[in-house]
């Protein structure tokens, strides 16, 4: 689905027009409400890196930017707005949002780490022939390291979530954009 349809889907969940699992659970609804607010904030205030904008403008061939996510995902609320904004910078980019927990279950081809988790969000950039040019996610490396360290220390999941959210608020999308710039720069120019 495109970003407008994703926002409609998100809104339908918030209005309780969609009540499938996990949105039938109060905790997930609370996460989803928070994520809507976070996403809207970054859509309004998130600033794009000038070097990354220039790199995105250099794309000369059609690309599909596929992001696997779900409205309940706290990381996605801080990441998807920047990816959406970037995709709007070049008409050769098509943003396609795939839900992790719905068919065609694309996440099964992009599992994370040794434990093969279905961690999201995942960004897959493909050329028009369907060849993956890059895969990124589920979160910026520094945040991922913080997550793994806290999990290894057996911290409470609520504490982990709060620390990760604080990290995103302090970072303001800079690490994500730096990593995307590095990844896009590493793609051979003739493929862009």
C-alpha atoms as one frame of an Amber mdcrd trajectory, in Angstrom:
protein
   0.000   0.000   0.000   1.131   3.563  -0.478   1.650   5.974   2.426  -1.828
   7.520   2.179  -3.453   4.072   2.376  -1.195   3.132   5.274  -2.310   6.223
   7.172  -5.963   5.332   6.425  -5.324   1.801   7.725  -3.596   3.224  10.804
  -6.509   5.608  11.390  -9.059   2.792  11.008  -7.272   0.898  13.779  -7.357
   3.955  16.030 -11.088   4.384  15.327 -11.595   0.693  16.176 -12.898  -0.061
  12.690 -10.172  -2.727  12.531 -10.047  -4.905  15.625  -8.006  -7.919  14.496
  -5.232  -9.204  16.741  -3.146  -7.618  18.180  -5.308  -4.488  18.033  -7.941
  -6.191  20.186  -5.499  -5.911  23.121  -5.425  -2.662  25.152  -1.613  -2.563
  25.385  -1.249  -2.712  21.596  -3.869  -0.029  21.148  -1.928   2.198  23.541
   1.295   1.617  21.558  -0.551   2.328  18.336  -1.968   5.619  19.651   1.489
   6.709  20.794   2.960   5.714  17.450   0.385   7.759  15.531   1.401  10.823
  17.552   5.101  10.144  17.048   4.682   9.561  13.331   2.692  12.766  12.878
   5.292  14.730  14.847   8.161  13.538  12.616   6.124  14.175   9.481   5.777
  17.801  10.627   9.154  18.452  12.228  11.620  15.867  10.879  14.439  17.508
   8.944  16.124  15.757   6.059  19.890  15.615   5.644  20.979  17.723   2.640
  23.581  15.151   1.507  20.984  12.396   1.639  18.514  14.507  -0.349  21.220
  15.044  -2.990  21.924  11.307  -3.119  18.213  10.510  -3.509  17.960  13.106
  -6.283  20.804  11.287  -8.096  18.650   8.182  -8.551  18.189   7.871 -12.314
  16.332   4.549 -12.600  12.987   3.498 -11.089  13.234   2.004  -7.616  10.751
   0.343  -5.296  11.281   1.239  -1.673   9.463  -1.438   0.288   9.087  -0.994
   4.009   7.787  -3.832   6.144   6.087  -2.495   9.250   3.002  -2.428  11.466
   1.252   0.469  13.216   2.077  -1.051  16.638   5.835  -0.831  15.936   7.470
   1.903  18.007  10.642   1.959  15.893   8.643   2.436  12.702   6.915   5.523
  14.092  10.337   7.209  14.193  11.641   5.814  10.884   8.786   5.639   8.382
   8.167   9.424   8.276  11.750  10.055   7.138  11.600   7.294   4.523   8.283
   8.656   3.270   9.713  12.185   3.000  12.765  10.897   1.135  10.637   8.882
  -1.278   8.806  12.098  -2.170  12.075  13.726  -3.298  12.356  11.694  -6.500
   9.469  10.629  -8.746  11.414   7.498  -9.721  10.898   6.117  -6.209   7.735
   4.187  -5.388   7.117   3.588  -1.690   5.297   0.338  -0.940   4.334  -0.403
   2.666   3.898  -4.078   3.470   2.398  -5.238   6.742   4.561  -7.713   8.621
   1.638  -9.746   9.904  -0.347 -10.026   6.666   0.083 -11.805   3.358   2.362
 -12.039   1.465   4.475 -12.208   4.676   7.464 -10.629   2.963   9.211 -10.428
   6.344   9.958 -14.161   6.118  12.559 -13.335   3.462  14.167 -10.589   5.580
  14.633 -12.045   9.046  17.048 -10.401  11.487  20.063 -11.798  13.293  21.097
 -15.245  14.355  17.731 -15.902  15.971  15.941 -15.061  12.683  13.470 -12.635
  14.262  10.732 -10.813  12.368  12.088  -7.454  13.523  10.636  -4.361  11.878
  10.770  -1.948  10.231  12.760  -3.281   7.292  13.515  -1.179   4.235  14.224
  -3.009   0.994  15.290  -0.981  -2.034  14.807  -2.807  -5.338  15.446  -1.920
  -8.929  12.779  -2.271 -11.614  13.919  -5.859 -12.278  13.032  -6.800  -8.689
  16.681  -7.113  -7.615  17.438  -6.006  -4.048  19.915  -3.139  -4.081  19.943
  -2.724  -0.329  18.231  -3.917   2.850  18.201  -1.845   6.037  16.660  -2.308
   9.464  15.173  -2.788  11.929  16.699   0.275  13.624  19.836   2.451  13.484
  22.955   0.572  14.593  23.547   2.601  17.765  19.951   2.050  18.843  20.212
  -1.654  17.949  23.307  -1.971  20.135  21.488  -0.243  23.002  18.552  -2.635
  22.538  20.772  -5.721  22.517  22.738  -4.547  25.565  19.581  -3.883  27.602
  18.043  -7.164  26.510  21.263  -8.971  27.467  21.083  -7.279  30.868  17.534
  -8.669  31.134  16.008  -5.241  31.565  12.242  -4.887  31.777  10.647  -4.511
  28.329   8.895  -1.272  29.342  12.225   0.218  30.404  13.765  -0.877  27.094
  10.948   0.764  25.125  11.284   4.021  27.058  15.054   4.144  26.546  14.729
   3.446  22.823  12.071   6.162  22.444  14.294   8.650  24.285  17.147   7.721
  21.942  14.977   8.432  18.891  13.819  11.761  20.317  17.407  12.842  21.017
  18.721  11.577  17.667  16.005  13.295  15.561  16.490  10.941  12.593  20.179
  11.769  12.088  21.542   8.229  12.537  18.916   6.709  10.263  19.703   9.211
   7.543  23.459   8.776   7.923  23.095   5.001   7.554  20.801   5.377   4.535
  23.278   7.787   2.923  26.124   5.304   3.444  24.034   2.449   2.068  22.845
   4.373  -1.004  26.367   5.625  -1.672  27.639   2.043  -1.657  25.259   1.040
  -4.489  27.141   1.192  -7.816  26.184   4.369  -9.682  25.019   2.497 -12.785
  22.360   0.749 -10.641  21.007   3.995  -9.233
